[in-house]
Amino acid sequence: MSQTIAAQEAEFAQGPLALPLTFDAAIPEISISRSGLEPEEIDRAVLNRLMQEIASTPRRTASITGLKAETLEKIFVSLSNARNFINVDEMRNVKAMCDTWEHSYLQGDARIREALEAHAESRQHTLTFIEGFYRNVLDEIERLLSAAEKLRFTYYMNDRRRRMADAGISSRNMNPDDLTHGAEAIHFYCRNNRPDIG
């Protein structure tokens, strides 16, 4: 049984976002320009990844983070509860886009841009909520830690934020200035609504 667990941990540890064996004392700044994620999405992505690592490679995660198994179990429960509570409903954003498209009195590119801006506004409300929610989750986790554990966990979070930002994971954002792809998205999602006559 232990050999199976060890083999699974070894396989998981080789992934592109595998935990580093050590942390650098100075973590380079996150380059949002290179990140496919919005700034508000990064902590959520890091903490969801940590939850996966606790479940898949508990001994390795405990060793690298310097946290006790019992502490990791409590963190896992907190993250599990958070993940179950947060439901990023992309269809709500799409509905905002399609409703705007259907009721718009604009035509052509102006109508497309108006619909895409409605999607972006709806999505930003969700992102702002997620950012605040996961800030509270982080505060809850940090209250579980000793001063030494908190320092180590801070290094972990900063390292993982940088790695996640650089990992090329794509956000689902629609750029209001990308009218070509925006028109394709509107045609796909809103094609049963009033046709554009512009």
Number of C-alpha atoms within 10 A of each C-alpha: 6 7 8 9 14 14 13 13 19 14 13 17 18 10 9 10 15 15 21 15 10 11 16 10 8 9 14 10 10 18 11 13 10 11 20 19 21 16 17 17 18 21 22 22 17 22 23 17 17 22 23 16 21 19 15 18 21 18 16 18 25 17 12 17 22 17 19 14 15 10 15 22 16 13 22 21 13 16 23 15 12 19 16 8 10 13 10 13 10 14 11 14 21 22 17 20 26 25 16 19 25 18 12 16 10 15 15 12 16 14 20 26 22 18 27 30 19 21 26 20 15 18 22 16 11 19 17 13 14 20 17 12 15 21 14 13 19 18 10 13 19 17 10 14 16 11 11 10 17 18 14 17 19 13 19 22 18 19 23 26 22 19 20 23 25 18 15 12 12 11 11 11 15 16 14 18 13 12 18 11 13 19 19 13 18 19 15 10 15 19 14 10 14 12 12 17 7 9
